[in-house]
Amino acid sequence: MASTKKTSSKTEGTGVTGKLGILESFLKLIEKYGTMEIIKALMLMGLLCVGTYMATNMDKIFERVFIEQTEKNEERTQESHDAALEYRRGIKNDMRCIMLNTLEATKADRVFVIELHNGSNNTTGLPFIYGEMTYEESVEGVDDVDDDYASMNLSRFDLPYYLEENRVWIGSADELMAIDNKMAYRMKANGTKYLAIRIINGAYNEIGCIGVSYCDTTDLASRLSLNEILITDAQKVSSLLDARNR
C-alpha cells in the first residue's frame, strides 16, 4: 500500500512539474519577444488555422452558403408573391367601382381591362406577349366574355400593334375588319358590334388596355366622348395596377 501511495505522489508531482514547465516556457517567451509579439504570433496561427480549414472545406462552405442564399431568395420571392396577391384582392372593389362608372358614363354593354404579361419563350429566349382579360363588368342580359380572352397570344392579332402606335381605336366590328379581321370575327362571335379601346400607360411601360363594347348601338356615345372617358379611366386603372405605385 505504501508503495502505491508513493507512486501516485510521484505521478502527481510530475504532472504539476510539467504544467509549471509549460508556464515557465511561456513566461520566458513573453520575456524574450514581448507580449505584443506573442499576441501577433497567436493571431497569425489562428488565421493560418482558419485559412487551412477554409482551403480544405471550401466546397462545403460554398455549398452551404449557396443553399442558405437560395432559401432566403425563395422566401423573399414567396413573401413578395403573397403580398402581391393580397394587394390584388384588396383592389378588386376599387376596380369594380371604376368600371361600373365607366359602364354608366359610356352607356356601353360591357367594360373590360386586358393586362399584358410575358408568356413562355421560344427556343432562342424571345418571350411571347400575352393579354389576359382580368376584369370585366357587363349590363344585365349581356354574357361575360373573359374566358374567350384568357391568355391571348397577341402576336396573332394586328390590333395590339395598331394600339401600340395610335394608343386608341374606336369603331364598329365591320370597320375593325380592315385592321384586324381575326379580332373582328371574335368580337362578332361574342355579339359585339362596336368597340372603343385605349392603352393603359404605367410609369415606364404599357400595362394593358381598357375598353368598352356595345352589343346594341342604339344608345351609342360619340367617339369624342368615348375617348375622353377612356383617357380618364385608364389613368385611374393605372394608379391601381402599376406595381411601382405601391
Stockholm file with secondary structure:
# STOCKHOLM 1.0

chainA/1-246         MASTKKTSSKTEGTGVTGKLGILESFLKLIEKYGTMEIIKALMLMGLLCVGTYMATNMDKIFERVFIEQTEKNEERTQESHDAALEYRRGIKNDMRCIMLNTLEATKADRVFVIELHNGSNNTTGLPFIYGEMTYEESVEGVDDVDDDYASMNLSRFDLPYYLEENRVWIGSADELMAIDNKMAYRMKANGTKYLAIRIINGAYNEIGCIGVSYCDTTDLASRLSLNEILITDAQKVSSLLDARNR
#=GR chainA/1-246 SS CHHHHHHHHHHHHHHHHHHHHHHHHHHHHHHHHCHHHHHHHHHHHHHHHHHHHHHHSHHHHHHHHHHHHHHHHHHHHHHHHHHHHHHHHHTHHHHHHHHHHHHHHHTCSEEEEEEEEEEEECTTSCEEEEEEEEEEEECTTCCCCGGGGSSEEGGGCSHHHHHHHHSEEEEEHHHHTTTCHHHHHHHHHTTCCEEEEEEEECSSSEEEEEEEEESCGGGCCCHHHHHHHHHHHHHHHHHHHCGGGC
#=GC SS_cons         CHHHHHHHHHHHHHHHHHHHHHHHHHHHHHHHHCHHHHHHHHHHHHHHHHHHHHHHSHHHHHHHHHHHHHHHHHHHHHHHHHHHHHHHHHTHHHHHHHHHHHHHHHTCSEEEEEEEEEEEECTTSCEEEEEEEEEEEECTTCCCCGGGGSSEEGGGCSHHHHHHHHSEEEEEHHHHTTTCHHHHHHHHHTTCCEEEEEEEECSSSEEEEEEEEESCGGGCCCHHHHHHHHHHHHHHHHHHHCGGGC
//
